[in-house]
Amino acid sequence: MEIALYLHRNLPLPPINNPVFLQIEMEILVRFVGALEILLCWLTAPIYFLLHLRRNRPVPPISNPILLESATELARKIRTEEYSSEQVVRAFILRCREVNPILNAVVEDRYVKALSEAHTVDQMIYNKEKTVEEMERDTPFLGVPFTVKESIGVKGMSQSVGCLPRLGVKASCDGDSVANMRRAGAIPIAVTNTPELCLCWESTNLITGRTNNPYDLNRTPGGSSGGEAALVSSGASVLGVASDIAGSIRLPAAFTGVFGHKPTPGYISLNGHYPTSNDENFSKFLVVGPMVRYVQDLKPLFKIMAGEKAAILNLDEEINMKKLRVMYMTDLGESMVMIPTDEEIRAAVKNSADHLKTKFGCQTEMPYIEELSDTVEISSSVFFSMDGIPDLMEISSSDDPKMKKNIFIEMIKGIFGLSEFSLAGLIFTAIYKCNGFMLKSRQQKYIQMHKVLKKKLTDMLGDDGVFILPTHPIPAYYHGQFTMKTAGVGFTMIFNTLEMPATHVPMGLNKDGLPIGVQVVAGPHQDRLCLAVAQELGQKFGGWVPAP
């Protein structure tokens, strides 16, 4: 932009050591990286097409009807003794054993303990220790199994989070969200796969390997909650506890066709999550949230995970949908380096807004928000200004301080599989050490733009508006393509830094049989609007669809 102004006004370009020139240089570098990604994606497309000309065998179809019921319905049937908890837990364990050899989503299971706990639940119900009404009030998910992303502590279970130097680390206690689930009567059966320290949008690491997408095993379920999404989507879990710092719930939900909610920060405790940071922004950007197949489970699960703080959000307040204002966008503005939005995802966004307008008479509009065209630069500038982001070079299996790793040497070793760190984690660490390829002075410019954008969107949405847009501009991509698709995370990461709630809503399958969907965003603390719109769109467009 600055170069264009100099040329337009026939002024000489600033000298190369001029701060303005350095800013231009860094600006060009950021956009060059984005353009290079698009070029590499275009050049490698034929290779990926040939490598994956035939899909691998899909996950087996779901045969047990228990697996096709919502968690709230399973809980009701357990309370009323239509099903035993042991029967339900066993069904999900068998499904995990059936699909996990194909998906590679489970890091560690607790099947034997879970069955024992289910037996205890059945004995309590059989002995009539509480009435049905008391069980529903005190333990709304009594006897229902759930799974947990490995970064969130489950006492006695693995919490290495895909990092070789942490191999063998176990959680010393339940994370607060898991403890709340247990108090609600739910039973954890497994912890699920993530990328190394959650530092990638593809769930692969050097301990447990790569997780596959149930709809096409050649494709990724996303990250960092990819293992959780794969199990939920394949019918091996009915309730998922996950986390999101740059789209880590919503992106996997989009790639696997399930519902995922990124709450307003501060309502679900982060205690028990690893990695962590003392930076005040970390607890604003990172959230723990729910992932489910059935939209009717989304709000109850969120309420349980949030505990007493859920009451502050008035989640049970009835929403007058006729007074809802609906904004929508299919792209984030004009940018040469952004990934174009897939036509079927564009249509899903438009269909969502049209449905709300037709059924409820909602006011709809497609706003122009100038700052959104710089979403990647804005969100990454704010994100990389945080302290305490995991630095792989500070984590090593060696106790010798002289053995401190060099990031660039490790990246070369990583290409050949000779590093103790994953290549994806090393790439992220290198970008972090390079400050996202941004000068500090330029970073401050985007941080100021972020403040402007936050006020603009908060004012625009108020307490009666929602913003519908793609969760990701394209469906699930092939394994290994994350390095060429990073610009797509601009649709999710910005709402972490803006501290706004957002819900992914599945909208069926595309022509290739891959899930597509939309993201519903609301103003801070207006989670109930996201959930209400997700409920309506889920009922209208069918929500989760089993893998063909």
C-alpha positions in Angstrom: 0.0 0.0 0.0 2.7 2.5 0.9 4.7 1.7 -2.2 1.6 2.4 -4.3 1.2 5.8 -2.7 4.9 6.7 -3.4 4.5 5.7 -7.0 1.1 7.3 -7.5 2.5 10.7 -6.2 5.7 10.3 -8.3 7.8 10.5 -5.2 11.2 8.7 -4.9 11.0 5.5 -2.9 12.5 5.7 0.7 16.0 4.5 1.2 16.3 0.8 2.1 17.3 1.5 5.7 14.3 3.8 6.2 11.8 2.5 8.8 9.0 3.0 6.3 10.8 0.8 3.8 11.4 -1.9 6.5 7.7 -1.9 7.3 6.9 -2.3 3.6 9.4 -5.1 3.4 7.8 -7.0 6.3 4.3 -6.3 4.9 5.4 -7.8 1.6 7.0 -10.8 3.4 3.7 -11.6 5.2 1.8 -11.5 1.9 4.6 -13.3 0.0 4.2 -16.2 2.4 0.5 -16.3 1.8 0.9 -16.1 -2.0 3.6 -18.8 -1.8 1.1 -21.1 0.0 -1.5 -20.6 -2.7 1.1 -21.2 -5.4 2.3 -24.4 -3.7 -1.3 -25.6 -3.2 -1.9 -25.1 -6.9 1.3 -26.8 -8.0 0.8 -29.8 -5.7 -2.9 -30.3 -6.4 -2.3 -32.8 -9.2 0.0 -34.8 -6.9 -2.5 -35.0 -4.1 -5.2 -35.9 -6.6 -3.2 -38.8 -8.0 -2.1 -40.0 -4.5 -5.7 -40.0 -3.3 -7.4 -41.0 -6.5 -9.3 -43.7 -4.5 -10.6 -43.2 -1.0 -9.4 -45.6 1.7 -12.1 -47.8 3.2 -14.6 -45.8 5.2 -15.5 -46.3 8.8 -18.0 -49.2 9.3 -21.6 -48.0 9.4 -23.3 -47.6 12.8 -25.4 -50.7 13.6 -26.2 -50.3 17.2 -29.3 -47.9 17.6 -27.9 -46.7 21.0 -25.2 -44.9 19.2 -27.7 -42.9 17.2 -29.4 -41.3 20.2 -28.6 -38.0 21.7 -26.9 -37.8 25.1 -30.0 -36.1 26.6 -32.2 -39.0 25.4 -29.7 -41.6 26.6 -29.6 -40.0 30.0 -33.4 -40.0 30.2 -33.6 -43.7 29.2 -30.9 -44.6 31.8 -32.8 -42.8 34.5 -36.0 -44.6 33.6 -34.2 -47.9 33.3 -35.0 -48.4 29.5 -31.3 -48.8 29.1 -28.7 -49.6 31.7 -25.6 -47.3 31.9 -23.4 -50.4 31.4 -25.3 -51.2 28.2 -24.8 -47.7 26.9 -21.1 -47.4 28.0 -20.3 -50.8 26.5 -21.9 -49.8 23.2 -19.6 -46.8 22.8 -16.6 -48.7 23.9 -17.3 -51.3 21.3 -17.7 -48.6 18.7 -14.4 -47.0 19.8 -12.7 -50.4 19.3 -14.3 -50.8 15.9 -13.3 -47.4 14.5 -10.1 -46.5 16.2 -7.8 -48.8 14.2 -9.0 -46.9 11.2 -9.2 -43.3 12.7 -6.4 -43.5 15.3 -8.2 -41.0 17.5 -7.8 -42.5 21.0 -4.6 -41.7 23.0 -5.5 -43.7 26.1 -8.7 -45.5 27.2 -10.2 -46.3 30.6 -12.8 -48.8 29.4 -12.5 -51.2 32.3 -12.9 -48.4 34.9 -15.7 -46.8 32.9 -17.7 -50.1 32.9 -17.2 -50.4 36.6 -18.5 -46.9 37.2 -21.4 -47.6 34.9 -22.2 -50.7 37.0 -22.2 -48.5 40.1 -24.7 -46.1 38.5 -27.0 -49.0 37.6 -26.9 -50.2 41.2 -27.8 -46.8 42.5 -30.7 -46.5 40.1 -31.9 -50.1 40.9 -31.8 -49.3 44.6 -34.0 -46.2 44.1 -31.6 -44.0 46.0 -33.0 -41.0 44.2 -36.2 -40.4 42.3 -36.1 -39.9 38.5 -36.8 -36.2 39.0 -33.9 -35.9 41.5 -31.5 -37.7 39.2 -32.5 -35.3 36.3 -31.9 -32.3 38.6 -28.7 -33.4 40.3 -27.0 -35.5 37.6 -28.5 -34.7 34.2 -26.0 -36.9 32.3 -26.0 -39.8 34.8 -24.4 -42.9 33.2 -23.7 -41.3 29.8 -20.1 -41.8 28.4 -18.0 -38.9 27.2 -14.5 -38.4 25.7 -11.9 -35.7 26.4 -9.2 -33.9 24.3 -5.9 -35.1 25.8 -4.8 -31.5 26.6 -7.6 -31.4 29.3 -6.7 -33.3 32.4 -8.5 -36.6 33.2 -7.0 -37.9 36.5 -4.5 -40.7 35.9 -4.7 -40.5 32.1 -2.1 -39.4 29.5 -1.5 -35.7 29.2 1.7 -35.7 27.0 -0.3 -33.7 24.4 1.7 -35.3 21.6 5.1 -34.1 22.8 7.9 -36.7 23.0 9.7 -35.0 25.9 6.5 -35.3 27.9 5.9 -39.0 27.0 4.5 -40.8 30.0 3.1 -37.6 31.7 -0.2 -38.3 33.4 -2.8 -35.8 34.7 -2.7 -35.5 38.4 -6.3 -34.5 38.7 -9.4 -33.8 36.6 -9.6 -30.5 34.8 -12.4 -28.4 36.2 -14.6 -29.0 33.1 -14.1 -32.8 33.4 -14.8 -32.6 37.2 -18.1 -30.8 36.4 -19.0 -33.5 33.9 -18.4 -36.2 36.5 -20.5 -34.4 39.0 -23.3 -34.4 36.4 -23.0 -38.2 36.3 -21.1 -38.6 33.0 -18.4 -41.2 32.7 -15.1 -40.5 30.8 -14.0 -43.4 28.5 -11.0 -42.1 26.7 -8.7 -39.1 26.0 -8.2 -38.2 22.3 -5.4 -37.2 19.9 -4.0 -33.7 19.3 -1.1 -32.2 17.4 2.1 -31.6 19.4 1.1 -29.2 22.2 -2.0 -28.2 20.2 0.3 -26.2 17.8 -1.3 -27.2 14.5 -4.5 -27.4 12.6 -3.9 -31.1 11.8 -3.9 -33.7 14.6 -0.6 -35.5 14.1 2.3 -36.0 16.4 5.4 -38.2 17.0 3.8 -40.2 19.9 0.4 -41.4 18.6 0.7 -40.5 15.0 -2.0 -39.1 12.6 -5.8 -39.0 13.1 -7.9 -39.6 10.0 -11.2 -38.1 8.9 -14.2 -40.5 9.1 -15.5 -39.2 5.8 -12.3 -39.7 3.9 -9.3 -41.3 5.6 -7.0 -39.5 3.2 -8.1 -36.2 4.8 -7.5 -34.6 8.1 -10.2 -34.1 10.8 -8.4 -30.8 11.6 -6.9 -29.7 14.8 -6.2 -29.3 17.5 -9.3 -31.1 18.7 -9.1 -33.5 15.7 -9.2 -36.7 17.7 -12.2 -35.6 19.6 -14.1 -34.6 16.4 -13.3 -37.9 14.7 -14.7 -40.0 17.5 -17.8 -37.9 18.0 -18.5 -37.8 14.2 -18.0 -41.6 13.8 -20.5 -42.4 16.5 -17.8 -43.5 19.0 -18.6 -40.7 21.4 -21.7 -38.7 22.1 -20.3 -35.9 24.2 -16.9 -34.3 23.6 -14.9 -31.9 25.9 -12.4 -29.9 23.7 -10.6 -26.6 23.6 -10.2 -23.7 21.1 -7.5 -21.0 20.8 -7.6 -20.3 17.1 -10.4 -22.4 15.8 -9.4 -25.7 17.5 -13.1 -26.7 18.2 -14.8 -25.1 15.2 -12.3 -26.2 12.5 -12.5 -30.0 13.4 -16.2 -29.7 13.9 -16.4 -28.2 10.3 -14.2 -30.9 8.9 -16.2 -33.8 10.5 -19.8 -32.4 10.4 -20.6 -32.0 14.1 -21.6 -29.1 16.3 -18.9 -27.2 18.3 -19.2 -24.1 20.5 -16.4 -21.7 21.3 -17.8 -19.9 24.4 -17.2 -16.4 25.5 -14.0 -16.7 27.5 -14.1 -16.8 31.3 -17.2 -19.1 31.8 -15.6 -22.5 31.5 -12.6 -22.9 33.7 -9.2 -23.6 32.0 -7.8 -25.3 35.1 -6.3 -28.6 34.1 -5.5 -27.6 30.6 -2.0 -28.0 29.2 -0.3 -26.0 27.6 -1.0 -23.0 29.7 0.4 -19.5 30.1 0.5 -16.7 32.7 -0.2 -14.1 30.0 -3.5 -12.4 30.7 -4.5 -12.7 27.0 -4.1 -16.5 27.1 -7.2 -16.9 29.2 -9.1 -14.6 26.9 -8.2 -16.4 23.7 -8.2 -20.0 24.9 -11.5 -21.5 25.8 -12.8 -25.0 26.7 -16.0 -25.9 25.0 -18.4 -28.7 23.9 -18.5 -30.8 20.8 -21.6 -32.9 20.0 -23.4 -34.7 17.1 -26.9 -33.6 18.2 -27.7 -29.9 18.6 -30.1 -30.6 21.5 -27.0 -31.7 23.5 -25.1 -28.5 22.9 -26.6 -26.2 25.5 -27.0 -28.8 28.3 -23.4 -29.8 27.9 -22.2 -26.2 27.9 -24.1 -25.5 31.0 -22.6 -28.5 32.8 -19.1 -27.6 31.8 -19.5 -24.0 32.9 -20.9 -24.9 36.3 -22.2 -22.1 38.4 -21.1 -19.4 35.9 -23.5 -20.7 33.3 -26.3 -18.8 35.1 -24.7 -15.5 34.3 -25.3 -16.1 30.5 -29.0 -16.6 30.9 -28.8 -19.6 28.5 -32.4 -20.7 29.2 -33.8 -17.2 28.4 -36.3 -17.6 25.5 -35.1 -15.8 22.3 -37.5 -13.9 20.3 -36.2 -14.9 16.9 -38.4 -12.4 15.1 -36.4 -9.6 16.7 -33.1 -11.2 15.7 -30.8 -9.1 13.4 -28.8 -11.3 11.0 -25.6 -10.2 9.4 -23.8 -12.5 7.0 -20.7 -12.7 4.8 -19.3 -15.4 2.5 -15.7 -13.9 2.4 -13.6 -11.7 4.6 -13.1 -9.0 1.9 -10.7 -8.7 -1.0 -7.3 -10.2 -0.5 -4.9 -11.8 -2.9 -3.7 -14.4 -0.4 -7.0 -15.5 1.2 -8.4 -18.9 0.2 -11.5 -18.4 -1.9 -14.7 -19.7 -0.3 -16.1 -22.9 -1.8 -19.3 -22.3 -3.7 -21.3 -24.8 -1.6 -20.2 -23.2 1.6 -21.2 -19.8 0.2 -24.6 -21.3 -0.5 -24.8 -22.7 3.0 -24.2 -19.2 4.5 -26.8 -17.6 2.2 -29.3 -20.4 2.9 -28.9 -19.9 6.6 -29.6 -16.2 6.5 -32.5 -16.7 4.0 -34.1 -19.3 6.3 -34.1 -17.0 9.3 -35.5 -14.2 7.2 -38.2 -16.4 5.6 -39.4 -18.2 8.8 -39.1 -15.4 11.3 -38.9 -12.2 9.3 -35.4 -11.4 10.6 -33.7 -8.3 9.3 -30.8 -9.5 7.2 -27.9 -7.6 5.7 -24.4 -8.2 4.3 -22.3 -5.6 6.0 -19.0 -4.1 4.7 -16.3 -4.3 7.4 -13.1 -3.0 6.0 -10.8 -4.4 8.7 -11.9 -8.0 8.0 -9.8 -8.0 4.8 -6.8 -7.9 7.0 -8.1 -10.6 9.4 -5.0 -12.8 9.1 -2.6 -9.9 9.9 -4.8 -8.5 12.7 -5.4 -11.8 14.5 -1.8 -13.1 14.2 -0.4 -9.7 15.4 -2.6 -9.9 18.5 -2.0 -13.6 19.0 1.8 -13.4 18.6 2.0 -10.5 21.1 1.2 -13.0 23.8 4.0 -14.2 26.1 4.2 -17.9 27.2 3.2 -19.5 23.9 4.9 -23.0 24.1 8.4 -22.8 22.8 9.5 -26.3 21.8 13.2 -25.2 22.0 12.7 -24.8 25.8 11.3 -28.3 26.1 13.8 -31.2 25.6 14.4 -34.7 26.9 18.0 -33.6 27.6 18.8 -32.1 31.0 22.0 -30.6 29.7 21.6 -26.7 29.3 24.3 -26.9 26.6 22.0 -29.1 24.6 19.5 -26.3 23.9 18.1 -26.8 20.4 18.3 -24.6 17.4 15.0 -24.1 15.7 16.4 -24.1 12.1 18.6 -27.1 12.6 15.6 -28.9 14.2 13.4 -28.0 11.2 15.9 -29.6 8.8 16.1 -32.7 11.0 12.3 -32.7 11.2 11.9 -32.9 7.5 13.8 -36.3 7.7 12.1 -37.4 10.9 15.2 -37.0 13.0 14.0 -34.4 15.5 12.3 -35.1 18.8 9.7 -32.5 17.7 7.1 -32.7 15.0 7.6 -30.6 11.9 4.3 -28.9 12.4 5.2 -27.8 15.9 8.6 -26.6 14.6 7.0 -24.6 11.9 4.7 -22.9 14.4 7.7 -22.2 16.7 9.7 -20.7 13.9 6.8 -18.4 13.0 6.4 -17.4 16.6 10.2 -16.6 17.0 9.9 -14.5 13.8 7.0 -12.6 15.3 4.7 -13.8 12.6 7.0 -12.1 10.0 5.9 -8.8 11.4 7.9 -5.8 12.6 7.0 -4.7 16.1 6.0 -1.3 14.8 3.8 -2.9 12.1 2.3 -5.2 14.7 1.2 -2.2 16.8 -0.7 -0.9 13.8 -2.7 -4.1 13.5 -3.3 -4.3 17.2 -4.9 -0.8 17.0 -6.9 -2.0 14.0 -8.0 -5.0 16.2 -9.3 -2.5 18.8 -11.3 -0.7 16.1 -12.7 -3.9 14.8 -13.7 -5.2 18.2 -15.7 -2.0 18.9 -17.2 -2.0 15.5 -18.4 -5.7 15.7 -19.5 -5.4 19.3 -21.6 -2.3 18.4 -22.9 -4.0 15.3 -24.1 -7.2 17.0 -25.3 -5.7 20.3 -27.4 -8.1 22.3 -29.8 -9.0 19.5 -27.5 -9.7 16.5 -25.7 -12.7 15.0 -23.1 -12.9 12.3 -23.1 -15.9 10.0 -20.0 -16.7 7.9 -17.9 -19.7 6.9 -16.2 -21.6 9.7 -13.5 -22.5 7.1 -13.6 -21.5 3.4 -13.1 -25.1 2.2 -14.0 -28.6 3.3 -11.5 -30.9 4.9 -8.2 -31.0 3.0 -5.7 -33.8 2.5 -3.2 -34.8 5.1 -0.1 -32.6 5.0 -1.8 -29.7 3.3 -2.1 -27.6 6.4 1.1 -25.7 5.5 -0.6 -24.5 2.4 -4.0 -23.7 3.9 -3.1 -21.6 6.9 -4.9 -18.4 5.6 -8.2 -20.2 6.0 -7.9 -20.0 9.8 -8.6 -16.3 9.5 -12.3 -17.1 9.7 -11.9 -18.6 13.2 -8.9 -17.1 14.9 -10.2 -13.6 14.7 -13.1 -14.4 17.0 -10.8 -15.8 19.6 -8.9 -12.6 19.8 -12.1 -10.6 19.7 -13.4 -12.7 22.7 -16.7 -13.5 20.9 -18.7 -16.7 21.2 -19.0 -18.7 18.0 -20.8 -22.0 17.1 -20.1 -24.3 14.2 -23.3 -25.6 12.6 -23.1 -28.6 10.1 -25.1 -28.1 6.9 -24.9 -31.5 5.3 -22.4 -33.0 2.8 -21.1 -31.5 -0.4 -21.0 -33.1 -3.8 -17.8 -35.1 -2.7 -19.5 -36.4 0.4 -17.5 -34.1 2.7 -19.1 -32.1 5.6 -19.7 -28.4 5.1 -21.2 -25.8 7.5 -21.4 -22.3 8.8 -20.2 -20.4 11.9 -22.7 -18.3 14.0 -21.0 -15.5 15.9 -22.6 -13.2 18.5 -21.4 -10.3 20.7 -19.5 -11.0 23.9 -21.6 -12.9 26.6 -24.4 -13.5 24.0 -23.8 -17.2 23.7 -27.5 -17.9 24.0 -28.0 -16.3 20.6 -25.4 -18.6 19.0 -27.0 -21.6 20.5 -30.5 -20.6 19.6 -29.6 -20.0 15.9 -27.6 -23.3 15.9 -30.7 -25.1 17.2 -32.9 -23.6 14.5 -30.4 -24.3 11.7 -29.7 -27.8 13.0 -33.4 -28.6 12.9 -33.9 -27.1 9.5 -30.9 -28.5 7.6 -30.5 -31.8 9.4 -27.2 -31.3 11.4 -24.8 -34.2 11.5 -25.0 -36.7 8.7 -23.2 -40.1 9.1 -20.2 -40.8 6.8 -21.4 -42.5 3.6 
